[in-house]
Amino acid sequence: MMKQGLLGKKLGMTQAFAPNGDMVPVTVVEAGPCPVVQKKTVERDGYHALQLGFLSQKSRRTTKPRLGHFAKATVEPTRYLREFRTEEASDLEVGQMVNVEIFAQGDHVDVAGTSKGKGFQGGMKRHGWRGGPASHGSTFRRAPGSIGASASPSRVLKGHPLPGHMGDQRKTVRCLKVFDVIPTRNLLLLEGAVPGAAGGLLEIRKSGGQKPS
């Protein structure tokens, strides 16, 4: 069975209790089931990979090229398609389902998602500037202040932190521990937080190593 990864949807955060009574913050993820829509091989594509779908979608909301792609695989249209590279692609065939049972309690996973978008933000929120004095008469509160040298190099260096768009970026949290797996409800409980808002798409992959203690 393919052990590489799975697509899921973030449902939110809650708390659970370990056997020793410790309270553990966990993220609840609806992981799979994901149909195998396409297999990629070294001979044809240059690498081994499986293309997985997630969340069913009405045919009228699916483009014609995608409808043909799903029809070729004889699977129902899905909202999302993502590739997972794996050397174990030969274990699964197109049309088979991959579910949350590929993970087990105690596994470590890497979770990728899109962080919450926060729009245009100033430097104090975006970069953690401390700001100017808040005393009476000060006109320097949340402004950047001096950001470049006068005579040399007489310009603002590239990469200088400034106000701008914040969030809405792909982020990956590595080595999260699987607290519990609930196959009957396709749920995965992960210790800690994952990127994005509730309802966001997540890519969950087996971690290459364990989180250092």
RODO-2510 file (C-alpha; in nm, 4 decimals, decimal comma):
residues 213
     n   res          X          Y          Z
     1     m     0,0000     0,0000     0,0000
     2     m     0,1237     0,3472    -0,0885
     3     k     0,2658     0,5209     0,2187
     4     q     0,3645     0,8542     0,0695
     5     g     0,0748     1,0913     0,1331
     6     l    -0,2876     1,1923     0,1257
     7     l    -0,5056     1,4988     0,0710
     8     g    -0,7190     1,6343     0,3506
     9     k    -0,9291     1,9236     0,4753
    10     k    -0,8645     2,1123     0,7977
    11     l    -1,1716     2,0984     1,0214
    12     g    -1,0350     2,2935     1,3183
    13     m    -0,8528     2,2534     1,6474
    14     t    -0,9533     2,0933     1,9744
    15     q    -0,7860     1,9174     2,2660
    16     a    -0,7362     1,5530     2,3505
    17     f    -0,5913     1,3683     2,6453
    18     a    -0,2905     1,1395     2,6336
    19     p    -0,2887     0,8108     2,8300
    20     n    -0,0879     0,9787     3,1073
    21     g    -0,3571     1,2473     3,1460
    22     d    -0,1733     1,5309     2,9691
    23     m    -0,3887     1,7641     2,7625
    24     v    -0,2664     1,7824     2,4013
    25     p    -0,3768     2,0471     2,1453
    26     v    -0,4663     1,8678     1,8222
    27     t    -0,5800     1,9637     1,4733
    28     v    -0,8656     1,7577     1,3310
    29     v    -0,8181     1,6776     0,9609
    30     e    -1,0615     1,5017     0,7295
    31     a    -0,8088     1,2928     0,5327
    32     g    -0,9338     1,1165     0,2195
    33     p    -1,0628     0,8977     0,0817
    34     c    -0,8687     0,9884    -0,2322
    35     p    -0,9119     0,8055    -0,5650
    36     v    -0,6049     0,7351    -0,7761
    37     v    -0,6725     0,9349    -1,0935
    38     q    -0,3414     0,8800    -1,2732
    39     k    -0,0191     0,6814    -1,2379
    40     k     0,3081     0,8241    -1,3641
    41     t     0,6012     0,5966    -1,4430
    42     v     0,9690     0,6391    -1,5226
    43     e     0,9228     0,4850    -1,8667
    44     r     0,6485     0,7286    -1,9743
    45     d     0,6930     1,0367    -1,7542
    46     g     1,0459     1,0128    -1,6161
    47     y     0,9437     0,9596    -1,2525
    48     h     0,7113     0,7572    -1,0304
    49     a     0,4075     0,9406    -0,8931
    50     l     0,0401     0,9020    -0,8144
    51     q    -0,2171     1,1701    -0,8889
    52     l    -0,4841     1,1736    -0,6191
    53     g    -0,8212     1,3454    -0,6166
    54     f    -1,0112     1,4810    -0,3172
    55     l    -1,3645     1,6077    -0,2487
    56     s    -1,6271     1,5127    -0,5052
    57     q    -1,7490     1,7811    -0,7439
    58     k    -2,0553     1,8075    -0,9689
    59     s    -1,9899     1,7407    -1,3365
    60     r    -2,1432     2,0749    -1,4374
    61     r    -1,8805     2,2515    -1,2283
    62     t    -1,5942     2,0601    -1,3904
    63     t    -1,4225     2,1684    -1,7119
    64     k    -1,4497     1,9445    -2,0169
    65     p    -1,0778     1,8573    -2,0257
    66     r    -1,0967     1,7475    -1,6634
    67     l    -1,4138     1,5492    -1,7276
    68     g    -1,2271     1,3546    -1,9948
    69     h    -0,9374     1,3022    -1,7566
    70     f    -1,1686     1,1583    -1,4892
    71     a    -1,3612     0,9497    -1,7440
    72     k    -1,0381     0,7871    -1,8602
    73     a    -0,9688     0,6845    -1,5004
    74     t    -1,3347     0,5831    -1,4487
    75     v    -1,3599     0,7895    -1,1295
    76     e    -1,6038     1,0612    -1,0251
    77     p    -1,4870     1,4236    -1,0716
    78     t    -1,3073     1,5740    -0,7723
    79     r    -1,2424     1,9322    -0,6746
    80     y    -0,8708     1,8902    -0,6131
    81     l    -0,5926     1,7009    -0,7924
    82     r    -0,2434     1,6685    -0,6500
    83     e     0,0614     1,4547    -0,7260
    84     f     0,2522     1,2502    -0,4729
    85     r     0,5891     1,1149    -0,5787
    86     t     0,6467     0,7628    -0,4555
    87     e     0,8492     0,4568    -0,5451
    88     e     0,5549     0,2400    -0,4395
    89     a     0,3227     0,3512    -0,7191
    90     s     0,3082    -0,0041    -0,8537
    91     d     0,1143    -0,1110    -0,5417
    92     l    -0,1961     0,0826    -0,6510
    93     e    -0,3979     0,0957    -0,9693
    94     v    -0,5978     0,3795    -1,1228
    95     g    -0,9433     0,3919    -0,9658
    96     q    -0,8368     0,2513    -0,6286
    97     m    -0,9018     0,4514    -0,3123
    98     v    -0,6368     0,5672    -0,0666
    99     n    -0,7709     0,6341     0,2821
   100     v    -0,6542     0,7527     0,6213
   101     e    -0,5441     0,4027     0,7223
   102     i    -0,2085     0,4576     0,5502
   103     f    -0,1195     0,6488     0,8702
   104     a    -0,0927     0,5041     1,2186
   105     q    -0,0814     0,6486     1,5689
   106     g     0,2697     0,7697     1,6465
   107     d     0,3691     0,8387     1,2839
   108     h     0,5289     1,1710     1,1936
   109     v     0,3974     1,3696     0,8969
   110     d     0,4733     1,6881     0,7050
   111     v     0,1643     1,9020     0,6410
   112     a     0,1533     2,1647     0,3643
   113     g    -0,1224     2,4204     0,3187
   114     t    -0,1953     2,7841     0,2350
   115     s    -0,1615     3,0212     0,5273
   116     k    -0,4382     3,2664     0,6182
   117     g    -0,4354     3,5786     0,4034
   118     k    -0,4091     3,9010     0,6056
   119     g    -0,4068     4,1556     0,3242
   120     f    -0,1742     4,4576     0,3229
   121     q    -0,0085     4,5020     0,6627
   122     g     0,2384     4,7457     0,8133
   123     g     0,5853     4,6600     0,9294
   124     m     0,4988     4,6246     1,2980
   125     k     0,2555     4,3412     1,2306
   126     r     0,4373     4,1920     0,9307
   127     h     0,7936     4,2013     1,0656
   128     g     0,7605     4,2655     1,4371
   129     w     0,9029     4,6169     1,4475
   130     r     0,8785     4,7686     1,7945
   131     g     0,7684     5,1133     1,6671
   132     g     0,8589     5,4543     1,8003
   133     p     0,7959     5,6150     2,1390
   134     a     0,4326     5,6480     2,2446
   135     s     0,4953     5,9586     2,4537
   136     h     0,3088     6,2860     2,3960
   137     g     0,4447     6,4866     2,1042
   138     s     0,6158     6,1989     1,9255
   139     t     0,5323     6,1808     1,5560
   140     f     0,7110     5,8499     1,5098
   141     r     0,4752     5,5688     1,6122
   142     r     0,4341     5,2867     1,3608
   143     a     0,6346     5,4238     1,0674
   144     p     0,9458     5,2566     0,9201
   145     g     1,1852     5,5361     1,0136
   146     s     1,5254     5,5502     0,8461
   147     i     1,5694     5,2563     0,6088
   148     g     1,8743     5,3464     0,3977
   149     a     2,2209     5,4995     0,4238
   150     s     2,2742     5,8617     0,3226
   151     a     2,5869     5,8782     0,1064
   152     s     2,6645     5,5129     0,0490
   153     p     2,4980     5,3209    -0,1045
   154     s     2,2385     5,6018    -0,1339
   155     r     1,9556     5,3575    -0,1858
   156     v     1,7445     5,1045    -0,0019
   157     l     1,9008     4,7593    -0,0265
   158     k     1,7002     4,4860    -0,1925
   159     g     1,5195     4,2555     0,0466
   160     h     1,4724     4,5185     0,3160
   161     p     1,1596     4,4362     0,5246
   162     l     0,8792     4,6774     0,4448
   163     p     0,4998     4,6904     0,4670
   164     g     0,3232     4,4715     0,2132
   165     h     0,1008     4,1717     0,1474
   166     m     0,0988     3,9257     0,4357
   167     g    -0,0079     3,5620     0,4439
   168     d    -0,1753     3,3577     0,1661
   169     q     0,1463     3,1617     0,1065
   170     r     0,2249     2,7930     0,0876
   171     k     0,3639     2,6811     0,4224
   172     t     0,4827     2,3406     0,5456
   173     v     0,4941     2,2261     0,9072
   174     r     0,7284     1,9320     0,9496
   175     c     0,7318     1,6301     1,1773
   176     l     0,3891     1,6617     1,3364
   177     k     0,2998     1,3561     1,5397
   178     v    -0,0165     1,1623     1,4585
   179     f    -0,2101     1,1597     1,7855
   180     d    -0,4902     0,9319     1,6645
   181     v    -0,6521     0,7887     1,3517
   182     i    -1,0312     0,7390     1,3231
   183     p    -1,0833     0,5346     1,0020
   184     t    -1,4630     0,5118     1,0382
   185     r    -1,4911     0,8908     0,9990
   186     n    -1,1770     0,9494     0,7840
   187     l    -1,0300     1,1657     1,0599
   188     l    -0,6685     1,2309     1,1461
   189     l    -0,5714     1,3993     1,4746
   190     l    -0,2367     1,5778     1,4567
   191     e    -0,0514     1,7219     1,7552
   192     g    -0,0126     2,0968     1,7126
   193     a    -0,1268     2,3445     1,4475
   194     v    -0,1253     2,3258     1,0682
   195     p    -0,1296     2,6088     0,8104
   196     g    -0,4484     2,7739     0,6891
   197     a    -0,8052     2,8325     0,7957
   198     a    -1,0722     2,5740     0,8660
   199     g    -1,1883     2,4172     0,5404
   200     g    -0,8515     2,4665     0,3697
   201     l    -0,6828     2,1975     0,1592
   202     l    -0,3882     2,0145     0,3160
   203     e    -0,1245     1,7838     0,1704
   204     i    -0,0176     1,5275     0,4299
   205     r     0,3019     1,3339     0,3634
   206     k     0,5010     1,0805     0,5614
   207     s     0,7883     1,2633     0,7296
   208     g     1,1417     1,1621     0,6425
   209     g     1,2488     1,1705     1,0082
   210     q     1,1310     1,2236     1,3620
   211     k     1,1013     1,5550     1,5382
   212     p     1,4026     1,6150     1,7631
   213     s     1,3302     1,6084     2,1342
***
